[in-house]
Amino acid sequence: MSKGSFTRRSALRAIALAGGSGIGAAVLAGCGETQVVTQEVVKVVTQQVPVEKVVTKIVKEQVAVEVEKPVEVERVVTQIVEKERIVEKEKIVEKIVTVEAMKPKPSEIKLKWWSFPLGFTPEEVYVPYLRTFQESHPNVDVDFQIFPWKDRSQRMLTAVAAGVAPDIAYFNLGNFASFANLGLLLSLDEYDALQPIPLAEDLTDSANQAVRWGGKIAYAPVLAHVVPPCYNVDLLEQHTPFTADSPPQTRDDFIQAAELMTVDENGNHYGESGFDADNVAVWGVVENLQTFHSKFALDPWFYSEGGEYFSADGSDLVFGDYRPQMEDALGFLHRMWNSVISPADRGAGGASKFPEGRGAIIPQFSPNGIRAFRQDFPDLNFLVGPVPMGSVRRMTHGTVAGYGVFTQSEFPDEAAEFSLWVTNSENGPDFAARVFFATPRKSGAEVLLEKNPEPQFELVMQNMEYPKEEKHPIGATMSGQILPFWQSVVLGEKSPAEAYDEMLAVSETLLKEYEESLPS
């Protein structure tokens, strides 16, 4: 549906709801430029009838004119009585009515759909949707293209600048605001309101807030990513008071379990007399600060203490108000790094300790790792646990990803329809299940679990109110820029206070540079 036809359908729907032809004509008068010319026909009939009443009535009838649909007009009939004589005057009045000039429908509408690898081939993930959509939309051809993750935002910005942006593209919290803030993404609220189950009613609270910019839906989410901890159940139940049925619930529980599961070759636990840190058989936490981003290693602990980098709507930098929360998070990381994480894990490959039984907890675990564990380590007894409760709240890193429509699209209505169709309450959860991610739809949990009958996915879904990622245009860049400062705390090179000062300075500089770069 082209933009004009969508507007016309909206108008016709308003007419139906209003229930009146007069209102309908007024609405249609604003939709186009074709006019109907007036004409008048008078017919006089004389006949003898024995009546003594005066009657005036208005009769509606259809008059054919040169438009797609007949226009309803009024026939005014007045009967004048003169004893036994009646004169009937018939006057047909055609009012000037402006109707929409119908835009010719292209024989084929071509939409460009850009996406990025999600761990599976296009044939496994995308082709089924393309076939189904195009069967029901034979005049719409969706040209699907997949690109590398590297420089994806720059690729899209370059296409926008050249005037060849795709109609539909994959966005997440890490990059959509850069486009939405410049007015480059179409608001989907108008289209979403027509869906059987609108996003606005079906998304989790965190997802509903996440995909909006300026209060409007900037893209339609198809999957959600949350990183709760993952525990080796055999080690958890062997060395701690916690079990699979009663796993750690708080940050204090988490570090207690991690320290109890850090065991040397002689069976001594971390903190016990005789513990040999040079000969550790099992480390409590598998972490890799050399490759892990701030979003995974730092932000969950900062958020759980109530910390914020930006305001809730993503518009303002508020990091300067959260010194105590960041210093606390940095202190916690320093403690964990120097007690329960193997020094060898400062290089790549530390995560291999977990399936080997030499690492007890993955602190931030991606749900699509469930599939890998089931395939590669079928005997591994693991548990996706709850996001640890900090002193203020449960919160961890996560994102919401989906498809948005560029305002440059020649066919924005068709592009919006496709984006909302592929992410709707049936297709969205099915799509998420194919790539082993969670769904941001409340109604989608059942569909997801039917497609992936995996007990751990049900535990993942229980954490879907807790993911958070910064959506300010500088959020992703800022996350990378602050990394060396907080890592210096972990390595004992700086105090939390010193690192915080440097992190804040970098953030404020980035914000100033961004704001100065915006068009006036």
N, C-alpha and C positions, 0 to 999 in steps of 0.2 A: 504494500500500500504506500503510495507516494504521499508527500506531505499534504498536497491538496485534497486527496481522497480521504485521508485521515481526518482532516478538518471538516469535510463534508459529512462523514459518518458521525463525528462528534455532534455536529449541528443537528442531524436527523435524529440522533438519540435524544438530544435536548428537546426537539419538537415532540417526540413521542411521550416523553416524561411530562412536558407541559400540557399536552393534550388539546391543543387548539390550533386551527389553521391560521388564525391571525397572528399568533405568536410565531408560528412556523414561517410565515412569509417574512416577518421581520427578521428572523434569524438568517434565513436564506438570503435576504437582501444584503447582508454583509459578507457573503461568501464568494462573489464573483462579479462579472461585468456584463453578461448578456441581458438585454431588456426585452420585454414583451410590449408591442404597440397596442394602444387602446383602440377600441372600436365600439360603435353604438348601433344597435338594431332596434327599430320601433315597429311593432305590428299592431294594427287596430282591427278588432273583430266586433261586429255588431250582431247581436242576437236577442230575440225576445225570450225572456225567462221570467216567471212569476216569483221574484225574490224581493226581499225588502231589507237586506243587510248590507253593511259596508265591511269588506274584509281586506286587510292588507297582510301580505305574507312574503317571506323571503325564501326562495328555493335555491339550493346549491346544485350546480351541475358542472360537468366537465366540458371544457372547450379546448380543442386541440390547437396547440401553437407550436412554433418551431423550437422546442426544447426537448430534452430527453424524456421528461415526464409531463403529462397533462397538468395544466394549472387550474386550480379550483377557482371558479368565479361565482358571482352572485346574480341570480335572476330575480328582479323585483317585479312582482305582479300586484297591481292595484285594481280592485273591482269597485266601480262607482255605480250606485243604483239610481235609476230614474224611473220609478214606478215599475213598468214592465219592460224596461229597456236596460241592457247592461253594455257598457263599453269596457273591453279588456285591453289594457295597454301593456305590452311586454317590452321591457327594456333590458338588453344584455349589456352589462358594464364590465369591461375588462380593465382592471387596474394595472398600472405599470409595476411590474415585479422584477426585481433584480435577482437572477439566479446564477449559480456558479457556472462559469465557463469550464467545462470538463477538460482537464488536462489529458491528452492522449496517453494511454497506458503503454509503456514500452513493451514490445513483444518479449523482451528478456531483460530482467534487472540483474545486474551483476554486483555482488557484494564481495569485498575483500575481507577475509577473516584471518587475523594474525594471532598466533599463539606461540607457546614456548614449551620445550620438552618437560614432560611430567613423569618420565621414567618408563614410558611404554611407547609402542609404535603408533603412528597416526591411525593405522588400520584398526588397532585394538580400541582406541579411545574415540576418535573423532568421526571416522567414516560412517558408523551406524547412524549417528545423528544427521549427518549431511544427507544420507540417502532418505531417511524418513522425512526430513523437512522438505526436501526437494520433490518428493512424491506428492505432498500436499500443496506445494507451491511450484507448479511446473514452469512458471514464468520467472522464477528466481533462481539464479545460478550463484552458488556460494563458492568462491575461489579460496580454498583453505591453504594457508602457508605457515610453515613452522620455522622459527629462527632460533639461534643460540641465545642463551640467557645473557651472555656477555654484551654489554653496551645496549641492552634492549631499549632503555628509555631514550638514549641518544638516537637510536635508529628511528624511533617513532617521531621524535622532535624534528629530525632531519626530513622525514617524509612530510610532516606538517608544514615545515618551512617551504618545501618544494611544491606544496599543494597536491600531493599525491598520498595523503594519509590513508590508511585502511579505513573501511567503514566500521569494523569491529576489531577490538584488540583486547588482549589479556592484561589485566591490571591487578595489583594488590595494594595493600596499605603502604608499602614501601615506595610506590612511585605514582599513584594516581593523582595525588594532590598537586603535583607539579603541573599537570595538565588541567585539572579542574580549576585551579586558581587563576589560570589564564583564559578561562571560558572556552576551552577546547573540547570539553566533554558535554554531550547532550544530557540534560536532566531526564530521568526515566520515570518520574512520578506520574505524569499524565498517562503514560502507557501502562504502568504497573497497576493503576487503579482499575483497569479493565480486565486484569487477570482473574481467573477463578479463585485463586488463592494468592493475593498480593504479597509481595515481599514485605511490605510495611507491616503486615499482620503476622507473618510467619517466621521472620528471622529471630534468632536469639537477640536479647537486648544488646549484647556487646557487638554483634554483627550489624544490627540495624543502625547503631551509632557509627560504626566503623566505615560503612560505605557511603556516608553522606558528606557533602561539602556545601557549606552555606545552607544546611538544612535539607538539601535535595539529594536524591539518590543519584550518585555519579556513575555507578556501575552495578551490574547484577551479579551477585556472588554465586559461585557454583561449588566452591569447596572451602573448607576451613582447616587451619593448621594450628595445633596447640601442642605444647611440649611439656607434658607432665613428667615426673620421674618414672623410671622403670627399674624394678628390683629383681635381683636373682633370688627367687623364693627359697631355694634350698639353703643359701647362705643366710638369708634373713631369718629363717626359722631355726637355723642351727646356732646362730651367734647372738640373737637379740630377743627381747620379749615380744617382738612384733610377729604377726603371721600374715598369710595371704588374706585371711578374713578380717584382720585388724592391722592394717599397715600404718606406717607413720602418717600422722595427720598435720603436724605443725613443723615449723622450721627447726625447733628444738628437737622434736622427734627425729627429724631427718639427720641432723648432725650426730645425735646419739647413736642412731643405727649405723651411720657411716663409720664412726669411731670403733664401735663394737665389732664391725665386720672387717676392720683393718687388723689382720692377724699375721704374726711372723711365722717363720718355719717351725718354731717350737710350740705354737699354739697360743702364744701370749697376745693379748689385745692391746691396741694403742692405748697408752696411758697407764697400763699396768706395769708393775715392777718387772724388769727383765725384758721388756719389749725391745726387740732388735730391729731398728729402722733400716739397717743395711741388708737385712734378709727377710723381706716381707713376702709371704706366700699369697695373700689376698689383700688388695687395696679396696678401701671402702667406696671410693668414688672414681669413676672413669671420666676424666676431663682432659681437654686439649686446648689450652689457652693460646697455642701458637696458631691454630686454625679456627678456633671458635670465635664468633663475632660477639660484640658487646650485647647484641640482642639476646643471645642464648646464655652466655656465662654470667653477665652482670645484671641485666634488666629485671629478671624474675625476682631477685632478692631486693632490688631497689623498689620495684612496684609493690611487693608484699609488705613493705614498711610504710606504704602510703605515698611513695615518691612519684613525681610527675616531671616529665621534660616539657610538655606542652599542655595547654588548656584542653578541656574535654572535646571541644570541637576542632582542635588541631590548629587554631589560628594564632595563638600567642605563646611565646616562650616563657615558661614559668619556672624553669630549672633553678633559678636563683633563690626561690623560696624553699628549696628542699635540701639544704646542706646537711642537716642531721640525718635524714634518711639515706643520702648517698654515702656519708661517712660510715654509717652503720653497715650498709651493704658491702662497702669496700673492706671493712674490718672482718666481716663474715667470710668473704672470699679469701682473705689473707689467712685466716684461721684454717679454713678447709684445705687450702693449697699446701699449707705447711704441716698438715697432720694426716690426711686421709687420701691424698692424691699422689700417685707415684711420680717421682722426679723424672722418670723416663717418659712420662706422658707429655712432657713439654714438647716433644717431637711428635711427628705423625705416627699413627698406628696404635695409640693407646686404647682406642675403643675395642680392639680385638680381645682385650683382657676379659670383657664381659661374657661373651659366649664361651670363652675358655674356662670360666669359673675363677679367674684371677682378679676380677673386678666386680664389685657387688652392686653398684648403683650407677645408672646413667642419669644424671640429674635433670637433663632436658632431652626428652626422647621424642623423636618424630613418629607419628602413628604409622607412616608407610614403612617403618622399620619392622613392624609386626610381620608383614608378609615375608621379608627377607629372613627373619629369624625362623619362621615356620618352614621355609624351604631349605635353608642352609643348615639349621640346627634344630631338627624336629624334636629332639629330646630335651631341649633347653626349657627349664621351668621358670618362666618370668611373669612379672605382674606389672601392669600399668597402674601406678598408684595415684592417689589424689594430689592435686597441686598443693604444696605445703602452705599452711596458714601462717602468715607473718604476724607481727604484732598488730597489724591493722586489717589485713584482708588476704584472701587467696588471689594471686595474680601471677601470670607467667607470660612469656613471649608467645606470640601466635599471630596469625594473619588471616585475612579473608580475601580470597581471590576470585575473580570472575571476569565478565566481559562488559566493556563499555563501548559507547558509540561516539565517534568523533563528529563534531559539528560540521566538519567539511564534507561529510557524506552527502552524496547526491540523492540518496534514498534513505533519509533518516528514519522514516516510519518502518520500512522493511527491516532495516538494521536493528532498530529497537525491538521489533517483533521477534526477530531471530534471537537476539541476546536474551530476551525474557523467556523465549520458548526453550532454549537449550539449558536454561537454569531454573526452569519451573519446578513445581513441587514433585513432579515425577522424574523428569530428566535430570535435574540437579543432583539429587541423592544418588541416582544411578551412575552419573558421571563421576561423582566423588568415590563411589564404591569401586569403579574401574581402576582408579589411580591410587586406591588405598589411602584416601584422606577422609576427614570427617565432613559432615554437611552442616552448614550454618542454619538450615531450616529446622524449626521445631517439629514440623510434620514429617520430616524426612528421615528421622532416626529409624523408624520401623522399616522403611524401604532399604536403607543402608545396611541394616543388620540382616535383612533377608538376602541381600546380594552377597554380603560378607558375613556368614554365620560364624563369627570369631568372637569369643567371649571378651577378649581384650578391647575390641572396638566398642563394646557397650560401656566399658570403663572409660574409654577415651571420650565418649559422648557425655559422660557425667562431668567432664571438665570443660564443657564448651562455653560456659559463662566466664571463663577466666583468661582467655587469650587477649593480649594487648600488643599493639605495635604503633609507633608514632607515625602519624599521617601528615605532618607538616611537610611542605616541600623540601626543607633541609634535613628532615628526620634521618633519612638513610645515610646521607653524607656525614652528618653529625655523629652518628653511631660509629662510623669508621674513624673519624678524626679524634674521638676521645679515647679510643682503645689503648694507645700506648701509655696514657697517663694512669688509667686504672690498673693496667698490667704491671706498671712500675710499683704499685702498692703490693700486689700479690707477690712480687719478687723481692720485697723488702727494700726497695730503692727510694721510696717516697712514703710520707705519711698520708693517711686518708685526707687530711685537711689540705695538704699541699696539692694533692692530685685533684681534689674538688675545685680548688681555685683555678687550676689550669684548664680543667674541663669546662668550667663556666666561661672562661675567657674565650676559648675556642668557639663555643656555642654562640656567644654574643657576636663574635666577629663574623661567623658564617651567616647569621641572621641579617646583620647590617649589609653584608655584600649581596645577599639575595634581594633584599628590599631595594637596594640601589640599582639592581639589574632589571627591575620590573619596568615595563613601559609606563610612561607618565600618562 
